[in-house]
């Protein structure tokens, strides 16, 4: 799955900051978790569709 606009924006903000401050780590973690959640939702939709 590709990243949506907000995930790309969050990742680019955190990757372009030179220092590893807590905010950039939090943004990177948030982008990862939202990507993981969207993948899980898509997987559940696929399973539900296959079972019907």
Secondary structure by P-SEA (a helix, b strand, c coil): ccccaaaaaaaaaaaacccccaaaaaaaaaaaaaaaaaaaaaaaaaaaaaac
